[in-house]
Amino acid sequence: MLRFLFLVTFLSFSAVKAEDLTFADKHIYPVFEKATDLHSGITFLSGALASVLARTQDDYTRSEWRQTSRINQSDANIGDVIGTGAASALIIGGQYIWDPNESNYQSHLRGFVYGGLSIYVLKTAFGRNRPGNSDSHQSFPSGHTAISFMTATHLMYANGWKAAIIAYPVATFVGITRLHDDAHWFSDTVAGAFLGYFVGRATYYESPVSSVYQFQMVPIAQHDLTGVSFYVSY
């Protein structure tokens, strides 16, 4: 005679539960991995070389720019506001509200934080004087340029080349306005551009998921035994 048994032994919870991801799992380890890959290594070396070469032209570029610049002050003020991070913050807010892919705003916000920290550390470490008679020792690299290029890079990864052809020229404009304002040396803006791209690329990735849940029910019929097996992966 067939027996119908509900077998507790077949109620199995698969031991594949992913532990809740820590802050480091989400925001530190992936950034470190991308920041140390081959692409980032090439970017870093290229940026360092370009900055060294640009430094040899700092005095010449400053002199020529002051004589030939056609940017008016109102336009320069726009570049100054964009580079403060105000534009980046507005874009992050827009991504949070309207972008269905949460990874885009999360990555952009992560890039904003890492970018700010990197700029602060480098400015403090190098302590370079700004052009002119300024008493400021925070010239290298250009923070305005770095933040603008970081945002441009995130927009490129999130929205493709159509965003890039707008965002990168805007970021370049910000760097140019820093020269117009005599706030930075040419090499400061070059370094800022490479830093912004480096940070933007390293901090953009799909946000990892803490765990995945699966449910499966399998009928069992063997000789005089009938049962149901439940498998839950979580």
N, C-alpha and C positions, 0 to 999 in steps of 0.2 A: 504494500500500500504506500502511495506517495505521501510524503509528509511535506508540509510547507513550513519551513523554518526561517525565521528572521535571525540570521547569524550575526551576532555582535562582532565576531572575529572578522567578518567581511566589511565591517564599517571601519575603513582605513583612512587615516589622515596621513597623506604622503609627507615625508619628512624633508620637504624641499622649501620650507618657508624662508623667504628672504628676510633677513633682519631689517628693521627700519633703518634707512640710510641716515647717517650722521651728517652734520653740517659739512664736515670735511669731505665726505663722500660726494656731496652735491656740489660744493663750491670751491674746494681746494685741490683735491687730487686730480680731477679732470683738467683743471686749469694748468697745473704743474705738468701733466702729461703732454698737453698740447704746446705748452711754452718751451718744452725741451725736445720737441720732435725736429726732424730735418728741415721742414719748412720754416719753422721759427728760428732755427740756427742760421739758415741762409739770410733770413730777414734781419736778424741781429747783426751779423757780420756786415751785410750791405749797408745797414743804417750807420754802423760805427765808421765804416770807410767813407761813406758819403758825408758824414758830419765832420770828419777830419779834413777832407778835401774842401768842404764848404768853409771851414774855419780860415783857411788860407785866403779866402776872398771876402772875409767879413768887413774889413775896412773899406775895400774898394766898393763893395755892394752898398754899404751904408752911404758912402759919399755920392755914388751915382744915383741912388734912389732918392736922396734928398733933393737932388737937382732936377730929376726927371719925373718924379711921381705925379700922376694925374688923378689920384684918388682924393676926393674932397673929404672933409672931416666928418660930414654927416654919414657918408658911406663907411668910413672907418669906425665910427661909433656903432654902426650895425654889426660889423665884424667883431667888435669888442664884446657886445652883448651876447652874440652867438657863442663866442668862445668861452664865456664864463661858465657855461654848462646849463644856462637857462633853456636853450633850444633842446639840448639833450634831455633835460628833465621833462619838457613838454612832450617830446616824442615818446619817451618811456610811458608817460601817462596815457597818451593816445593808444599805444600798443596794449596797455593794460585794459583799456575800455573797449577797443574795437577789434583788436587782433585775436582771432580764435585760437591761435597757437600760443599758449602761455609761455613756451620756451623763449619766444622772441623778447618779451618784456623782461623776463627773468634774466636772460643772458645780457641784455642791454644794461639793466641795473647792475648786474655783476661787473660788467665792463666799466661802468661809471665809477664804482667803488675801487676796483683795482687800478683804474687809470689815475684816480685822485691820489691813491697811496703811492703809486710809482712816481708820479710827478713830484710829490712832496719829498720823497726819499732822495731822488736825483738832484733836485734843486738844493736840498740841504747838503748833500755830499759834495757837489761841485762848487757851490757858493760863488758862482761867476757873477761879476759885475754887469749890470745892464749898460747899454750904450749911454754916452753923454756923461753928465755929472750926477747921475742917480746914485743914491746911497744904497740901493737895493742890491742884494747879493743872491738873487733868485732868478737869474736870467736863463740858465740852462737846465732843462730844455724848455721850450715854449709850451706852457700848460694849455693856453687857448688852442694852439694848433693840435696838440695831442688829443684833447677831448673831442675836437671837431673831427679828426680822422678816426678816432675810436667809434664815434657815432656813425660816420659814413661807412665804416667797415661792417658794423652791425646791420645797417640798413641794406647793404649789399647782400649779406648772407641771408637776411630775412626776406627780402623782396626781389633779389636778382639784379641783373645789369641795368634795368631801367631806373632803379633807385640809385645805383652807383653813378650813372652819368649826371645825376643832379647833385648827389651828396658830396662826391669828391671835389668837384669844382668849388662848391660852397666852402668846404674845409680848406682848400687852397687859398680862397679869398680871405679867409680868417687869418691865415699865416701871412699873407701879403699886408693886411692891415696892421699887423704887429710891427712890420718893418716901417710902414708909413708913420706909425705913432712913435717910432724910435724906441720901442719898448724891448726889442730883442735884436740880437745879431742874426745874420743870415743862417749861420750854423745852428742856432737855437731852434729855428723853425723847421729846418731839415730834420734834426733829431726828433722834434716833436711829432712830425708827420710819421716817421718810422715807428716811434713809440706807440702812437695811436693805432696804427695798423696792427702792430705786434699784439697789443693788449686786446684789441677788438677781436682778432682771430682766436686768440687763446681762450677768451671768455665766452665765445659763442658755441653752444652745443645744445642738443636736445636734453631737457631736464630728465635725469634718471628717475625711474618709477620704483617706489619702495617695495611693492609686492604685487603678485599676480594671483588671482583666484580662479580655480577651475573646479567644476563639479562634473562627475561622471557616474552614471548608474549602470551596472552590468548585471543582467539576469544570469542565474546559475541553475543548471538542470543536469544532475548526475545521478543515474540509477534511481534510487528512492529518495533523493535529496533535491529539494527545490529551494532556492534562496535568491537573494539580491545582494549584490556587492556595491557599496558606495565608495567612491574615491574622491577625496577632496584635496586639491593642491592649493596652498595659500601662502 
